[in-house]
Amino acid sequence: MEALLSQFSFLSDQALLDKNFDPNTIQELMKFFELEAYNSWASMESDLNKEVHEAELSLKEAENYLESVMEDAMEEFRLFEDELDSTSKAELESLLRVANSAKNMGKSMESAATVAAKKYMEAALHSATSSMKSAWKGLSSKPSKVHPN
């Protein structure tokens, strides 16, 4: 492009100095300017298309990477969720076993308390009966005494 500008400057000076200067010479130079501008535009467009293509490839790589990371994260979440579910189920089963054991122990203690209460009542009744029998025996075996004086 600099060479064309230099040539244009030279031809412009020549046109001013030479009366027999042919204007078609400048016209031919203008065609070279047009051709140079077109080539420059085509080169820029080609560079731009390459950059667009590279940007699209880079974007596709980033999308693929993001998708891969998201899939890995979801798989890790699923594994965590499964592990948490199994841990929760095991803990629930453990708590249910403890609750059933406590329930059975409560029933055993209730039965033992009931048996102990019945035995206590039987013993108290037996003791009271024995005391009453002994008192009746004592009353019936002693003769009635009138004052000894």
C-alpha positions, 0 to 999 in steps of 0.5 A, a space after each residue: 500500500 505504501 508503494 502505491 501511495 508513493 507511486 500516486 505521489 510521484 504521478 501527481 507531481 508529474 501531472 502538475 509538471 508535465 502538460 502531456 501527462 496521460 490521465 489514464 496512468 492515474 486511472 490504472 493506478 487507482 485500479 491497483 488501489 482498488 485491487 489492493 483494498 479488495 485483497 486487504 478486505 479479503 485477507 481481513 475477512 479470512 482472518 476474521 473467519 479463522 478467529 470465529 472458527 477458533 472461537 467456536 471451537 474454543 466455546 465447544 471445548 468449554 461446553 464439553 468441559 462444563 458438561 463433563 464437570 457437571 456429569 461428574 458432579 451429578 454422579 458424585 451427588 448420586 453416590 453421596 445420596 445413595 450412601 446417605 440413604 443407606 446410612 439413614 436406613 441402617 440408622 433407622 433399623 438400629 433405632 427400631 431395634 433399640 425401640 423394640 428392645 426397650 418395648 420388650 424390656 418395658 413389657 418384661 418389667 411390667 410383668 415382673 412388677 405385676 408378679 411382684 405386686 401380686 406376691 406382695 399382696 398375697 404375702 400381705 394377705 397371708 400375713 394378715 390372715 395369719 395374724 387374725 388366726 393367731 388373734 382368734 386362737 389367742 382369744 379362744 384358748 384363754 379362759 376368761 378370768 375374773 379378777 383374781 382377788 
